[in-house]
Amino acid sequence: MTYLQQMKSNVQQHLDNYMKAVKEMYDHPEIGNQEFASMALLAGMLKDYGFAVETGYVVPTGFIGKYDSGKEGPTIAYLCEYDALPEVGHGCGHNLIAAIGVGAGVALKSVIDEIGGKVWVVGTPAEENFGGKVSMSEAGVFDDVDVAMMIHPSTQNGLGGRTNALNPVKFEFFGKNAHGCRPQEGKSALDAAVLTFTNINFLRQFCLPNTFIHGIFRDGGLAANVIPAYASLEYYFRGTTMPYVKEITEKAIKCAEGACVATGTTFKTSIYECPYDDFVINYSLCDMLKEQYEALGITEIQPVREVPAGSSDIGSVSYRCPALHGYIKIADTTVAGHSREMAAATISPEGREGLLNGAAALASLGAELIVNPEKLAKVKAEFAQSMEKLGK
């Protein structure tokens, strides 16, 4: 690892400052699209470290920090997430992701004048539901990026894996109010919603493996003695690819159509959050991350996860450029994700070590891609082959 120790030394030099930012975001968590203080904090750090920074980038709480060596070379982008969850704060560790991205960018910047290329640190807000990376991908932010990378806190060290495509759909039902003792004068939107919910449940048996349907009643009436004129459901439809998820969505819409025929009501659908593409794995990048981890003395590294799990807006980035989404251990496997315990782990000694190793690994990997054109060529060739197979 030509640059690893140099990168680790740089991260170590600024580690107290990075952990201070982690603690600040832990103490003042902000949910998606409301991360103005976190954006300002991270953007200010990058300015202090010599990056040219733009805030409110593409989306109100997005940012980008750029440093150009002035020499020919690739553009390496590190991605920061910094949105928290309701109730549990940074239970997904996005405050640590942000610091890892900043630390990696600053470390790579320390050698980039020598080796060439450009380093970007991109603040991608609202990962949990509103998809800052989707908006940025659609705006063309990653079209000229050679490689985009990030590392996520976890209970295991890992090279990343497949994610599910996600389509978030809201069903709204419209009927007619009536007194509960004269139901014949009304049309129950709630009945339509209940029938739709039941019908969609019957779809599950006929879905492909690794298909997930999560639904809730958002509205169902306000008084028991009033026939509800309005009801609504909110669903996540997930599967291995977006085309298949949209196929399942259309079947669910047919379920609603039948329910409305049965109840004499009407309905409409809308996309109430941001749809997410599945993640396209770049195995060449995963292999390089494994080399970095092993050189850092990290053991028990989980291989690429081939069975899709969860959803993330980095899927959109992976369709624009080669992307890496690794994992670094900061807590025991008994700690649940999206929990207060995981949030607390971000400011623990284990979180500090995860930040150090994660940022050093990403920075060193970026340097290796710049100084070894054959490695970057392999990564980009794999990306091109993946896109060809997917018809992109």
Residue pairs with C-beta under 8 A, 6 or more apart in sequence:
1 291
1 292
1 295
1 364
1 368
2 367
2 368
2 371
3 111
3 363
3 364
3 367
3 368
3 371
4 292
4 295
4 296
4 360
4 361
4 364
6 110
6 111
7 107
7 108
7 110
7 111
7 359
7 360
7 363
7 364
7 367
8 296
8 356
8 357
8 360
8 364
10 106
10 107
10 110
10 363
11 18
11 103
11 104
11 106
11 107
11 355
11 356
11 359
11 360
11 363
12 356
14 49
14 103
14 106
15 103
15 352
15 355
15 356
17 45
18 99
18 102
18 103
18 355
18 359
19 99
19 347
19 351
19 352
19 355
21 41
21 42
21 45
21 95
21 98
21 99
21 102
22 95
22 96
22 98
22 99
22 346
22 347
22 351
22 355
23 347
24 41
25 38
25 41
25 82
25 84
25 90
25 94
25 95
25 98
26 89
26 90
26 95
26 343
26 346
26 347
28 37
28 38
29 84
29 85
29 89
29 90
29 95
29 343
30 36
30 37
30 38
30 82
30 83
30 84
31 83
31 84
31 85
31 86
31 128
32 83
32 125
32 126
32 127
32 128
32 129
32 130
32 132
33 59
33 60
33 61
33 83
33 125
33 126
33 130
34 61
34 83
35 61
35 82
35 83
35 84
35 125
35 126
36 60
36 61
38 61
38 82
38 83
38 95
38 98
39 55
39 61
39 62
39 63
39 82
39 123
39 125
40 55
42 63
42 80
42 82
42 98
42 102
42 123
43 53
43 55
43 63
43 65
43 123
45 102
46 53
46 63
46 65
46 102
46 105
46 106
46 121
47 53
47 65
49 102
49 105
49 106
49 109
50 67
50 109
51 65
51 66
51 67
51 105
51 109
51 121
52 65
52 66
52 67
53 63
53 64
53 65
53 66
54 63
54 64
55 62
55 63
56 62
56 63
57 63
57 64
57 122
57 123
57 136
58 132
58 135
58 136
58 139
58 141
59 125
59 126
59 132
59 135
59 136
61 123
61 125
61 126
61 132
62 122
62 123
62 124
62 125
62 132
62 135
62 136
63 122
63 123
64 120
64 121
64 122
64 123
64 141
65 105
65 120
65 121
65 122
65 123
66 118
66 119
66 120
67 105
67 109
67 112
67 118
67 119
67 120
68 118
69 112
69 113
69 115
69 116
69 117
69 118
70 113
71 113
71 115
71 116
71 117
72 116
72 117
73 112
73 115
73 116
73 117
73 118
73 370
74 117
74 118
74 146
74 147
74 369
74 370
74 376
75 117
75 118
75 119
75 120
75 144
75 145
75 146
76 108
76 117
76 118
76 119
76 120
76 145
76 146
76 147
76 149
76 366
76 369
76 370
77 119
77 120
77 121
77 122
77 142
77 145
77 147
77 148
77 149
77 321
78 100
78 101
78 102
78 104
78 105
78 108
78 119
78 120
78 121
78 122
78 148
78 149
78 150
78 362
78 366
79 97
79 101
79 122
79 124
79 133
79 148
79 149
79 150
79 314
79 317
80 97
80 98
80 101
80 102
80 121
80 122
80 123
80 124
80 150
81 94
81 97
81 98
81 124
81 125
81 127
81 150
82 94
82 95
82 97
82 98
82 123
82 125
83 94
83 125
83 126
83 127
83 128
84 90
84 91
84 92
84 94
84 95
85 91
85 92
85 128
85 338
88 338
88 339
88 340
88 342
88 343
89 340
89 343
90 96
90 342
90 343
90 346
91 337
91 338
91 339
91 340
91 342
91 343
92 128
92 153
92 337
92 338
92 342
93 152
93 153
93 154
93 330
93 342
93 343
93 345
93 346
93 351
94 127
95 346
96 153
96 330
96 346
96 351
96 354
96 355
96 358
97 150
97 151
97 152
97 153
98 123
99 355
99 359
100 150
100 151
100 328
100 354
100 355
100 358
100 359
100 362
101 121
101 122
101 150
101 359
101 362
102 121
102 359
103 355
103 356
103 358
103 359
103 360
103 363
104 121
104 149
104 358
104 359
104 360
104 362
104 363
104 366
105 119
105 120
105 121
105 363
107 359
107 360
107 363
108 119
108 363
108 366
108 367
109 119
111 367
112 118
112 119
112 370
115 367
115 370
115 371
116 370
117 370
119 366
120 145
122 136
122 141
122 148
123 132
124 132
124 133
124 136
124 313
125 132
126 132
126 274
127 133
127 312
127 313
127 314
129 168
129 273
129 274
130 273
130 274
131 273
131 274
131 275
131 276
131 313
131 316
132 313
133 313
133 314
133 316
133 317
134 274
134 275
134 276
134 277
134 313
134 316
135 274
136 142
136 317
137 316
137 317
137 319
137 320
138 316
142 148
142 317
142 320
142 321
143 320
143 321
145 320
145 321
146 321
146 322
146 369
146 376
146 380
147 285
147 321
147 322
147 323
147 324
147 366
147 369
147 376
147 379
148 314
148 317
148 320
148 321
148 322
148 323
148 324
149 285
149 323
149 324
149 325
149 326
149 362
149 365
149 366
150 314
150 324
150 325
150 326
150 362
151 325
151 326
151 327
151 328
151 358
151 359
151 361
151 362
152 325
152 326
152 327
152 328
153 327
153 328
153 329
153 330
153 331
153 342
153 345
153 346
153 351
153 354
154 327
154 328
154 329
154 330
154 331
154 337
155 329
155 330
155 331
155 332
155 333
155 334
155 335
155 337
156 300
156 302
156 327
156 329
156 333
157 293
157 298
157 299
157 300
157 301
157 302
157 327
157 328
157 329
158 301
158 302
158 303
158 305
158 326
158 327
159 286
159 289
159 290
159 301
159 302
159 303
159 304
159 326
159 327
160 279
160 281
160 286
160 289
160 304
160 305
160 324
160 325
160 326
160 327
161 279
161 281
161 304
161 305
161 306
161 307
161 308
161 309
162 240
162 278
162 279
162 281
162 305
162 306
162 307
162 308
162 309
163 276
163 278
163 279
163 308
163 309
163 310
163 311
163 312
163 314
163 315
164 210
164 212
164 238
164 239
164 240
164 245
164 276
164 278
164 308
164 309
164 310
164 311
165 238
165 239
165 240
165 241
165 242
165 244
165 245
165 275
165 276
165 277
165 278
165 311
165 315
166 236
166 237
166 238
166 245
166 275
166 276
166 311
167 236
167 237
167 238
167 242
167 245
167 246
167 249
167 271
167 275
168 234
168 235
168 236
168 237
168 271
168 272
168 273
168 274
168 275
169 234
169 235
169 237
169 249
169 252
169 269
169 270
169 271
169 272
170 218
170 232
170 233
170 234
170 235
170 269
170 270
170 271
170 272
171 193
171 196
171 232
171 233
171 234
171 235
171 256
171 267
171 268
171 269
172 230
172 231
172 232
172 267
172 268
172 269
172 270
173 189
173 190
173 192
173 193
173 196
173 230
173 231
173 232
173 256
173 259
173 260
173 265
173 266
173 267
174 189
174 229
174 230
174 265
174 266
174 267
174 268
175 186
175 187
175 188
175 189
175 190
175 191
175 192
175 227
175 228
175 229
175 230
175 231
175 263
175 264
175 265
176 185
176 186
176 187
176 227
176 229
177 186
177 226
177 227
177 228
177 229
178 184
178 185
178 186
178 187
178 226
178 227
179 185
179 186
179 225
179 226
179 227
180 224
180 225
180 226
180 227
181 225
183 227
185 227
186 227
186 229
187 227
187 229
187 263
187 264
187 265
188 227
188 228
188 263
188 265
189 221
189 228
189 229
189 230
189 231
189 263
189 265
190 220
190 221
190 227
190 228
190 231
191 259
191 263
191 265
192 231
192 256
192 259
192 260
192 262
192 263
192 265
192 267
193 217
193 220
193 231
193 232
193 233
193 259
195 258
195 259
195 262
195 263
196 233
196 252
196 255
196 256
196 259
196 267
197 215
197 217
197 233
199 255
199 256
199 258
199 259
200 213
200 215
200 235
200 252
200 255
201 213
203 213
203 248
203 251
203 252
203 255
204 211
204 213
207 213
207 239
207 248
208 239
208 240
208 244
210 239
210 240
210 307
210 308
211 238
211 239
211 240
211 244
211 248
212 236
212 237
212 238
212 239
213 235
213 236
213 237
213 238
213 248
213 252
214 235
214 236
214 238
215 233
215 234
215 235
215 236
216 233
216 234
216 235
217 231
217 232
217 233
218 232
218 233
218 234
219 230
219 231
219 232
220 228
220 231
221 227
221 228
221 230
221 231
222 228
234 272
235 252
236 311
237 245
237 248
237 249
237 252
238 245
238 311
239 245
239 248
240 278
240 308
241 278
242 275
242 277
242 278
253 269
256 267
256 269
257 267
259 265
259 267
260 266
260 267
274 313
276 311
276 312
276 313
276 315
276 316
277 315
277 316
277 318
277 319
278 308
278 315
279 312
279 314
279 315
279 318
279 323
279 325
280 315
280 318
280 319
280 323
280 383
280 386
280 387
280 390
281 304
281 318
282 318
282 322
282 323
282 324
282 379
282 382
282 383
282 386
283 304
283 382
284 322
284 375
284 378
284 379
284 382
285 322
285 323
285 324
285 365
285 379
286 304
286 324
286 326
288 365
288 368
288 369
288 375
288 379
289 324
289 326
289 361
289 365
290 301
292 360
292 361
292 362
292 364
292 365
293 301
293 357
293 361
294 301
295 364
296 357
296 360
296 361
298 357
302 327
312 325
314 323
314 325
317 323
319 387
319 390
319 392
321 383
322 379
322 380
322 382
322 383
324 365
326 358
326 361
328 354
328 357
328 358
329 350
329 354
330 345
330 346
330 348
330 350
330 351
330 353
330 354
331 341
331 342
331 345
331 348
331 350
335 341
335 342
335 345
336 342
345 351
368 375
369 375
369 376
369 379
370 376
